[in-house]
Amino acid sequence: MVLEKRHFIPRSYRGDLKKAIRGEGIYIYDQDGKEYIDGCCGALLSSIGHGNKEIADAVYRQMTTLEFAHPSRWNTEASEEAASELASIAPGDLNHVWFGSGGSEAMECAMKLARNYFLERDGAGSAKTVFIARWNSYHGSTLGTMGLAGNMGRRRPYSLLFRECPKIETPYCYRSELRDASEEEQARYYSQLLEREIRRIGKQYVAAFVAEPIVGSSIGACVPPEGYWEMIRDICTRYDVLLIADEIMTGMGRTGKPFCVEHWGVQPDIITSAKALSGGYSPVGAAIASDKIIETILNGSGVFGHGHTYNANPTTAAAVTATIRFMKKNHVFENCAKRGEQFGKLLKEMLDMPFVGDVRGKGLMWGIELVEDKDTRKPFEPARKAAAMVAAECMEQGLVIYPGTGQIDGVEGDQFLIAPPLIISEEQVKEIARRLRAGLEAAAEKLARKQG
């Protein structure tokens, strides 16, 4: 392959990507002026839309006042203000915020906070160092978070570099052997996997359980059975294990509430946030900790020895504050809940298509699983690249979606996420559904021809 002269390293040199020139509201425009609906907010990031002058102005004011002050030597009003705004929408006593530059940083911070808590509480001899997570999960791209997560395609090339964490199965109800059981029975089965793993390892060694409330890109908006999160919370409490909810995709209103765990009335010990936390206007990550965690540190050494250069930088903080205030003022959480109900109904109508096996989701976070045979749920052969084909056909229709593969066993499975900006209108929801159906129909024809 001959490399063209370019200095930027892309994710893939084999892609033929269009160039994004500008954005406005729910739309992105390419170099030819063609309009696309950003149907996945990039990576569930730009949830208040593109070109929001209110957020941009807030960032500009902060940059021209004080663009940076190193957190080892300065506190800033901007960061304090952002932390207060975020704590105001977090559940229960999750009142304490650490800011970083992305989701991977947020997750690693959460892991260190958990370890710090047990060191402060139990002393240097504390053996609680094990983090249990789930297969079919994604928690970041650093070596620490890759050992935590269970997305096989992303892990394989680097698996010799990281420390592995124990994992349990995710409640993937569409593919579950228990899919004919009641939701309560499924919830009990999958939550008990955690209890067994804690007992097998020994609760004296387990620091925390980490999970996404609704699985994002690894399964495509996989919603757990009712009762699962309440049971998980109870198990963690009984075995003295912290519960860390990865809300990097599901948080900031994506599912119709500020944080997804609120659908089940559950309060984790730590929530991680990122992506949409700044509306997409500045790189951001955050770990939100409970009073219990921080009071234990305060009553001990009073030190959390963790930081990055851009930790708590005031420019990002201004974007966070402006984003949350915009969402409150414009009733964005409520709009998401309302439009999500409408969107879910329209998407479920697509189950009439021969290769749409499952439609699942909550709020404005939905996943569609593609199958070759609906009766047997047989997946497409990976070589046929069904999800990529649907994504390409949707692009032709002016709709951007988020394809994923390998969710069944790390190799087989095609699905995609569709998660438009939370500011969408009723008419825009209908237009997304129209473009999506057209893209699915075009892909179905091509897949049928290849099969023949």
C-alpha positions as CSV (number, residue, x, y, z in Angstrom):
1,M,0.0,0.0,0.0
2,V,1.4,3.4,-1.0
3,L,0.9,6.0,1.7
4,E,-0.4,9.4,0.5
5,K,1.5,12.3,2.0
6,R,-0.2,13.1,5.2
7,H,1.0,13.7,8.7
8,F,-2.2,12.9,10.7
9,I,-2.4,9.2,11.8
10,P,-6.0,8.1,11.3
11,R,-7.7,5.2,13.0
12,S,-7.4,3.3,9.8
13,Y,-5.5,4.0,6.6
14,R,-7.9,1.8,4.7
15,G,-10.9,3.9,5.2
16,D,-12.2,6.4,2.7
17,L,-13.8,9.0,5.1
18,K,-15.6,12.1,4.1
19,K,-14.4,15.3,5.5
20,A,-16.6,17.0,8.1
21,I,-16.6,20.8,7.4
22,R,-19.2,22.2,9.8
23,G,-22.0,21.3,12.1
24,E,-25.3,22.9,13.1
25,G,-27.9,21.5,15.5
26,I,-28.4,17.8,14.7
27,Y,-26.6,18.1,11.4
28,I,-23.0,17.7,10.0
29,Y,-22.0,18.9,6.5
30,D,-19.3,17.4,4.4
31,Q,-16.9,18.9,1.9
32,D,-19.5,18.8,-0.8
33,G,-22.1,20.5,1.3
34,K,-24.2,17.4,1.8
35,E,-26.2,17.3,5.0
36,Y,-26.1,14.4,7.4
37,I,-28.1,13.8,10.6
38,D,-25.6,13.0,13.4
39,G,-27.6,9.9,14.4
40,C,-25.0,8.8,17.0
41,C,-23.6,12.1,18.3
42,G,-20.2,11.0,17.1
43,A,-19.8,8.5,19.9
44,L,-22.8,9.6,22.0
45,L,-21.0,12.8,22.6
46,S,-22.6,15.9,20.9
47,S,-25.9,15.5,22.7
48,I,-26.8,19.2,22.7
49,G,-26.0,19.5,19.0
50,H,-23.3,21.2,16.9
51,G,-22.5,24.9,16.7
52,N,-24.1,25.9,20.1
53,K,-23.0,29.5,20.5
54,E,-23.9,29.6,24.1
55,I,-21.4,26.9,25.0
56,A,-18.8,28.2,22.7
57,D,-19.1,31.7,24.1
58,A,-18.7,30.4,27.7
59,V,-15.5,28.5,26.7
60,Y,-14.2,31.6,24.9
61,R,-14.8,33.8,27.9
62,Q,-12.9,31.4,30.1
63,M,-10.0,31.0,27.6
64,T,-9.5,34.8,27.5
65,T,-9.8,35.1,31.3
66,L,-7.7,32.1,32.5
67,E,-7.1,29.2,30.1
68,F,-5.1,27.0,32.4
69,A,-3.9,26.8,36.0
70,H,-2.1,23.7,37.2
71,P,-4.2,21.8,39.7
72,S,-1.2,21.0,42.0
73,R,-0.8,24.7,42.7
74,W,-4.2,26.4,42.1
75,N,-7.9,26.0,42.6
76,T,-10.1,27.8,40.2
77,E,-13.6,29.1,40.4
78,A,-14.4,27.5,37.1
79,S,-13.7,24.0,38.3
80,E,-15.5,24.5,41.6
81,E,-18.6,25.8,39.7
82,A,-18.5,22.9,37.2
83,A,-18.3,20.4,40.1
84,S,-21.2,22.0,41.9
85,E,-23.4,21.8,38.7
86,L,-22.5,18.2,38.1
87,A,-23.2,17.2,41.7
88,S,-26.6,19.0,41.5
89,I,-27.8,16.4,38.9
90,A,-26.0,13.3,40.3
91,P,-28.1,10.9,42.5
92,G,-28.0,10.8,46.3
93,D,-24.9,11.9,48.0
94,L,-22.6,11.7,45.0
95,N,-21.3,15.2,45.8
96,H,-17.6,15.1,44.9
97,V,-16.1,15.4,41.4
98,W,-12.7,14.8,39.9
99,F,-12.3,16.1,36.4
100,G,-10.0,14.8,33.7
101,S,-9.7,14.8,29.9
102,G,-11.7,11.7,28.9
103,G,-13.5,8.6,29.8
104,S,-10.4,6.4,30.2
105,E,-9.0,8.9,32.7
106,A,-12.3,9.0,34.5
107,M,-12.4,5.2,34.8
108,E,-8.8,4.9,36.0
109,C,-9.5,7.7,38.6
110,A,-12.5,5.7,39.8
111,M,-10.3,2.6,40.3
112,K,-7.7,4.6,42.2
113,L,-10.4,6.2,44.3
114,A,-11.8,2.8,45.3
115,R,-8.3,1.6,46.2
116,N,-7.6,4.8,48.2
117,Y,-10.9,4.4,50.1
118,F,-9.9,0.9,51.4
119,L,-6.4,2.0,52.2
120,E,-7.7,4.9,54.2
121,R,-10.3,2.8,55.9
122,D,-8.4,-0.4,56.6
123,G,-4.8,0.7,56.5
124,A,-1.8,-0.3,54.3
125,G,-2.5,-4.0,54.8
126,S,-5.8,-3.8,52.9
127,A,-5.9,-6.6,50.3
128,K,-8.9,-5.2,48.5
129,T,-7.4,-4.7,45.0
130,V,-9.5,-6.8,42.7
131,F,-12.0,-5.2,40.3
132,I,-14.7,-7.4,38.8
133,A,-16.2,-6.3,35.5
134,R,-18.3,-8.0,32.7
135,W,-17.6,-9.5,29.3
136,N,-19.0,-7.5,26.4
137,S,-18.1,-4.2,28.1
138,Y,-16.0,-1.2,27.2
139,H,-14.4,1.1,29.8
140,G,-11.5,2.8,28.0
141,S,-8.4,2.5,25.8
142,T,-5.7,2.8,28.4
143,L,-4.0,-0.4,29.6
144,G,-5.7,-0.2,33.0
145,T,-9.2,0.1,31.5
146,M,-8.6,-2.5,28.8
147,G,-7.8,-5.1,31.4
148,L,-11.0,-4.1,33.1
149,A,-13.2,-4.2,30.0
150,G,-14.4,-7.2,28.0
151,N,-14.7,-6.0,24.4
152,M,-12.7,-8.8,22.7
153,G,-12.0,-7.1,19.4
154,R,-10.4,-4.1,21.1
155,R,-8.5,-6.1,23.6
156,R,-6.9,-8.9,21.6
157,P,-3.9,-7.0,20.0
158,Y,-2.8,-5.6,23.4
159,S,-3.8,-8.4,25.8
160,L,-0.2,-9.2,26.7
161,L,0.3,-5.7,28.0
162,F,-2.3,-5.3,30.6
163,R,-3.3,-6.9,33.9
164,E,-6.5,-9.0,33.5
165,C,-9.5,-8.4,35.8
166,P,-12.1,-11.2,36.5
167,K,-15.3,-10.9,34.6
168,I,-18.9,-12.2,34.7
169,E,-21.4,-12.5,31.9
170,T,-23.5,-9.5,31.0
171,P,-27.3,-9.9,30.9
172,Y,-27.6,-10.0,27.1
173,C,-31.3,-11.0,27.1
174,Y,-31.7,-11.4,23.3
175,R,-29.0,-14.1,23.3
176,S,-29.5,-15.5,26.7
177,E,-30.2,-19.2,27.3
178,L,-32.8,-17.9,29.8
179,R,-34.6,-15.7,27.3
180,D,-37.9,-17.5,27.9
181,A,-37.6,-17.0,31.7
182,S,-39.2,-14.0,33.4
183,E,-37.2,-10.8,33.8
184,E,-37.0,-11.4,37.6
185,E,-35.5,-14.8,37.0
186,Q,-33.0,-13.5,34.5
187,A,-32.1,-10.6,36.8
188,R,-31.6,-13.1,39.7
189,Y,-29.4,-15.4,37.6
190,Y,-27.1,-12.7,36.2
191,S,-26.8,-10.9,39.5
192,Q,-25.9,-14.1,41.3
193,L,-23.0,-14.5,38.9
194,L,-21.4,-11.5,40.7
195,E,-22.1,-13.0,44.1
196,R,-20.5,-16.3,43.1
197,E,-17.4,-14.5,41.7
198,I,-17.0,-12.5,44.9
199,R,-17.2,-15.6,47.0
200,R,-14.8,-17.5,44.8
201,I,-12.2,-14.7,45.0
202,G,-12.9,-13.8,48.6
203,K,-14.7,-10.6,49.5
204,Q,-11.6,-9.5,51.4
205,Y,-9.8,-9.1,48.0
206,V,-12.6,-7.5,46.0
207,A,-12.6,-3.7,45.8
208,A,-15.3,-3.0,43.3
209,F,-17.7,-4.1,40.6
210,V,-17.7,-2.0,37.5
211,A,-20.5,-2.0,34.9
212,E,-22.4,0.1,32.3
213,P,-26.0,0.5,33.3
214,I,-27.0,-0.1,29.7
215,V,-24.2,-1.6,27.6
216,G,-23.1,0.8,24.9
217,S,-21.1,0.0,21.8
218,S,-20.1,-3.5,22.8
219,I,-23.7,-4.9,22.5
220,G,-25.7,-1.9,21.2
221,A,-27.9,-0.5,23.9
222,C,-28.4,-3.7,25.8
223,V,-30.9,-3.0,28.6
224,P,-30.7,-5.3,31.7
225,P,-33.8,-7.2,33.0
226,E,-35.8,-5.3,35.5
227,G,-34.5,-5.8,39.0
228,Y,-30.9,-6.6,38.0
229,W,-29.4,-3.3,39.2
230,E,-31.2,-3.4,42.5
231,M,-29.9,-6.9,43.1
232,I,-26.4,-5.9,42.1
233,R,-26.5,-3.0,44.5
234,D,-27.6,-5.3,47.3
235,I,-24.8,-7.8,46.7
236,C,-22.2,-5.1,46.6
237,T,-23.4,-3.7,49.9
238,R,-23.6,-7.1,51.6
239,Y,-20.1,-8.1,50.6
240,D,-18.4,-4.7,51.3
241,V,-17.7,-4.1,47.5
242,L,-17.9,-0.7,45.9
243,L,-20.3,-0.3,43.0
244,I,-18.9,1.8,40.1
245,A,-21.3,2.7,37.3
246,D,-19.7,3.6,34.0
247,E,-22.1,6.3,32.7
248,I,-19.8,7.6,30.1
249,M,-22.3,6.8,27.4
250,T,-25.5,6.5,29.3
251,G,-25.2,9.6,31.5
252,M,-26.0,13.3,31.0
253,G,-29.6,12.6,30.0
254,R,-29.0,10.1,27.3
255,T,-31.7,7.7,28.6
256,G,-34.2,10.3,29.7
257,K,-32.8,10.9,33.2
258,P,-29.6,12.7,34.2
259,F,-28.0,9.4,35.0
260,C,-29.2,6.0,33.8
261,V,-29.1,4.2,37.2
262,E,-31.9,6.5,38.3
263,H,-34.3,4.4,36.3
264,W,-33.9,1.7,39.0
265,G,-33.5,4.0,42.0
266,V,-29.9,2.8,42.6
267,Q,-27.0,4.9,43.9
268,P,-23.5,3.6,43.1
269,D,-20.6,4.6,45.2
270,I,-18.8,6.1,42.2
271,I,-20.2,7.2,38.8
272,T,-17.9,8.0,35.8
273,S,-18.9,10.5,33.2
274,A,-17.3,11.9,30.1
275,K,-18.3,12.5,26.4
276,A,-21.6,14.5,26.6
277,L,-20.6,16.1,29.9
278,S,-19.2,19.0,28.1
279,G,-21.6,18.8,25.2
280,G,-18.7,17.8,23.0
281,Y,-17.1,21.2,23.3
282,S,-14.1,20.2,25.2
283,P,-12.3,16.9,26.1
284,V,-13.6,15.9,29.5
285,G,-13.9,13.0,32.0
286,A,-15.2,12.9,35.5
287,A,-15.4,10.6,38.5
288,I,-18.3,11.5,40.9
289,A,-17.8,10.0,44.4
290,S,-20.1,9.6,47.4
291,D,-19.7,11.3,50.7
292,K,-18.6,8.0,52.2
293,I,-15.6,7.7,49.9
294,I,-14.4,11.3,50.3
295,E,-15.1,11.6,54.1
296,T,-13.0,8.5,54.6
297,I,-10.1,10.1,52.8
298,L,-10.6,13.4,54.6
299,N,-10.6,11.6,58.0
300,G,-7.4,9.8,57.0
301,S,-4.5,11.2,55.1
302,G,-6.6,13.9,53.3
303,V,-4.7,13.1,50.1
304,F,-5.8,11.6,46.8
305,G,-2.5,11.2,45.1
306,H,-3.7,11.2,41.5
307,G,-3.7,13.7,38.7
308,H,-3.0,14.6,35.1
309,T,-1.7,17.9,33.6
310,Y,-5.2,18.8,32.3
311,N,-7.0,17.6,35.4
312,A,-9.6,20.2,36.4
313,N,-8.5,22.7,33.7
314,P,-10.8,25.8,33.7
315,T,-11.5,25.8,30.0
316,T,-13.1,22.4,30.1
317,A,-14.9,23.3,33.4
318,A,-16.5,26.3,31.7
319,A,-17.8,23.9,29.0
320,V,-19.2,21.6,31.6
321,T,-21.0,24.3,33.5
322,A,-22.5,25.9,30.4
323,T,-23.6,22.5,29.1
324,I,-25.4,21.5,32.3
325,R,-27.1,24.9,32.6
326,F,-28.2,24.8,29.0
327,M,-29.7,21.4,29.6
328,K,-31.6,22.5,32.7
329,K,-32.8,25.8,31.1
330,N,-34.0,24.1,27.9
331,H,-35.5,21.0,29.6
332,V,-33.2,18.7,27.6
333,F,-33.6,15.7,30.0
334,E,-37.4,15.9,29.6
335,N,-37.2,16.3,25.9
336,C,-35.1,13.2,25.7
337,A,-37.6,11.2,27.7
338,K,-40.5,12.3,25.5
339,R,-38.7,12.0,22.1
340,G,-37.3,8.6,23.3
341,E,-40.8,7.2,23.7
342,Q,-41.7,8.3,20.2
343,F,-38.4,7.1,18.7
344,G,-38.7,3.7,20.4
345,K,-42.1,3.1,18.8
346,L,-40.8,4.0,15.4
347,L,-37.8,1.8,15.7
348,K,-39.7,-1.2,16.9
349,E,-41.8,-0.9,13.7
350,M,-38.6,-1.9,11.9
351,L,-38.9,-5.4,13.4
352,D,-41.1,-6.1,10.3
353,M,-37.8,-6.2,8.2
354,P,-36.4,-9.7,7.6
355,F,-32.9,-9.0,9.0
356,V,-33.8,-6.9,12.0
357,G,-33.6,-9.3,14.9
358,D,-33.9,-7.1,18.0
359,V,-34.6,-3.4,18.8
360,R,-33.7,-2.4,22.3
361,G,-32.9,0.7,24.3
362,K,-34.1,3.5,26.5
363,G,-34.5,7.3,26.0
364,L,-32.5,8.3,23.0
365,M,-30.1,5.4,23.1
366,W,-31.2,2.5,20.9
367,G,-29.6,-0.6,19.4
368,I,-30.6,-2.7,16.5
369,E,-29.3,-6.2,16.1
370,L,-29.0,-7.7,12.6
371,V,-29.5,-11.4,11.9
372,E,-29.5,-13.6,8.9
373,D,-32.5,-15.7,10.2
374,K,-35.0,-14.2,12.6
375,D,-36.5,-17.5,13.7
376,T,-33.2,-19.0,14.8
377,R,-31.4,-15.7,15.5
378,K,-28.6,-17.0,13.3
379,P,-26.1,-14.1,12.8
380,F,-24.5,-13.1,9.5
381,E,-21.1,-14.5,8.7
382,P,-18.5,-11.9,9.9
383,A,-17.0,-11.7,6.4
384,R,-20.3,-10.3,5.1
385,K,-19.8,-7.2,7.3
386,A,-23.6,-6.6,7.7
387,A,-23.3,-3.8,10.2
388,A,-20.7,-1.9,8.1
389,M,-23.0,-2.3,5.1
390,V,-25.9,-0.8,6.9
391,A,-23.8,2.1,8.2
392,A,-22.6,2.8,4.6
393,E,-26.2,2.7,3.2
394,C,-27.4,5.0,6.0
395,M,-24.6,7.5,5.1
396,E,-25.9,7.5,1.6
397,Q,-29.3,8.5,3.0
398,G,-27.6,11.3,5.1
399,L,-27.7,9.5,8.5
400,V,-24.7,8.6,10.6
401,I,-25.0,5.5,12.9
402,Y,-22.5,3.7,15.1
403,P,-21.9,0.1,13.9
404,G,-20.5,-2.7,16.0
405,T,-19.6,-6.4,15.7
406,G,-18.6,-9.5,17.6
407,Q,-21.1,-9.0,20.5
408,I,-22.2,-12.7,20.5
409,D,-18.9,-14.4,21.2
410,G,-16.2,-11.9,20.3
411,V,-16.3,-12.9,16.6
412,E,-19.9,-13.1,15.4
413,G,-22.6,-10.5,15.7
414,D,-23.7,-7.3,13.9
415,Q,-25.5,-4.4,15.6
416,F,-25.5,-0.7,15.6
417,L,-26.3,2.1,18.0
418,I,-28.5,5.0,17.0
419,A,-28.4,7.9,19.5
420,P,-29.2,11.3,18.1
421,P,-28.8,14.7,19.9
422,L,-31.1,15.1,22.8
423,I,-32.4,18.4,21.4
424,I,-34.2,16.8,18.5
425,S,-37.8,17.7,17.6
426,E,-40.8,15.4,16.9
427,E,-40.4,16.0,13.1
428,Q,-36.6,15.3,13.3
429,V,-37.3,12.0,15.0
430,K,-39.6,11.0,12.1
431,E,-37.0,12.0,9.6
432,I,-34.3,9.9,11.3
433,A,-36.6,6.9,11.2
434,R,-37.4,7.5,7.5
435,R,-33.7,7.7,6.6
436,L,-32.9,4.7,8.8
437,R,-35.5,2.5,7.1
438,A,-34.3,3.6,3.7
439,G,-30.7,2.6,4.7
440,L,-31.8,-0.7,6.1
441,E,-33.9,-1.5,3.0
442,A,-30.9,-0.8,0.7
443,A,-28.6,-2.9,2.8
444,A,-31.1,-5.7,2.9
445,E,-31.2,-5.9,-0.9
446,K,-27.4,-6.1,-1.1
447,L,-27.2,-8.7,1.6
448,A,-29.9,-10.8,-0.1
449,R,-28.0,-10.6,-3.4
450,K,-24.8,-11.7,-1.8
451,Q,-26.6,-14.6,-0.1
452,G,-28.1,-15.7,-3.4
